[in-house]
Amino acid sequence: MKSAVETLSPTRAKITVEVPFEELKPSLDAAYQSIAKQVNIPGFRKGKVPPPVIDRQVGRGAVLDQAINDALPQLYVQALQENDLQPLAQPEIDVTRLEDNTLFEFTAEVDVRPSIELPSYEGLSVQVDDLAVSDEDVQEQVEALRERFATLKDVERAAADGDLVTIDLEATTPDGEAIEGGQVSDYSYKVGSGDMLEGIDDALRGLSAGEESTFTSQLVGGDLAGQDVSVTVKVSAVKEQELPELDDDFAQTASEFDTVEELRADVTTRLERGKRLEQAAAARDAVLEQLLDGAEVPLPESLVTEELAARRQEIEQQLAYAGMTMEAYLDSEEQTIDEFEAELEKRVRDAVASQFLLDEIAKSQEIGVEQEELQAHLMRRAQQSGQNPEEFIKHMLEHNHVPEMVSEVVRGKALASIVESATVTDESGNPVDLKNLRPDGSLGEPAAEEAEDAVEAPADEAATDTATESSEEPAADAEGDTKES
């Protein structure tokens, strides 16, 4: 077999393959045997019909078609390996020449992994925010803890922010027609939380038990989603939160500490650890951004289009689960649809480019994956998705997603190695210690495996998908990996 490659673009190749007929003999023999078992020809037992008879009775063309179809996948893979090509999609194959008993030729056009000239990535310098925990941050956490231990008491006054009210709610069309599914009874709601229909907080403020108010809002789901409706809300009870005194008794009740000072110190420590993890994430993002800025990574447009479609579908599903329309989401983000699409496309392009780039770096560093690393990564992914680890791993195995998981680990290790070699400082010029950062955000002198996990675990997530949305945006983790054929 001979093969030649024509580069159609940095991400697309055309392979021309010539196959002498003697190399097709195993496929031809198998085709004759298969057809012989399917035909009934007088004078011959089933499965024992000789090839010349099959050629006369069935036709040589049918034999050639079956033999070529059976041989093509293996021949295509062999041509890819001979030319060191890595496909990113299914090929477009055409049989261009067929000379019986002499030669068979076909071409295959396919999107391929681009060749990338790696930028210098040793000793990068990045800056992150200072690690700052304010008194207000600590107080906010302490107040949240007090609210968890708060008690409720009925009050005979108008509702105000922070009160819990019991309400009945009914939504009707502007013509007064009741809306199916637009009724709620005995629902407990915290005034000012903003967790229900737009306008309900303003309607509830000032209402006492037994009073009602009508306001105009828009439903976020159902057939009338996005349309104006009339909503009547009636208050049946107003309850006020009574927070426990912030004293040593409370500290002992709400925590393992004996004093409020010890409780505050623990809250401060936890916030500091969270800030360290935020610094680590910011450092990874900054390093990856520098890598992308310094490299030219051609992207197959078909792959970008496929990823964009998948990401849009994921966002739409998440908005639907949240009971929010795209229009309402864009309003909350103060974005136009064009701005949203442009931002989404940039995230997708950066995600795909980062995958190609980190794969190339991993290849240059000969980074491999141990079984324990893969197992730990699968466990993390299961936890992130809220799934049972055993069921998650079983799904990955059954649907052949393990190679994708291996790629994620490899990319994470590649990015982690670059982050470790980078100089990371905060805005005040202080060095940021990432090498000794533990997964819980504390600093110490962990064992080698723990030190690697501390950087790798978040790093592979960033490498897998730089388009991961913030907590305010609808798109979450994406298993946004580029699927390779």
Disulfide bonds with the S-S distance in Angstrom:
none
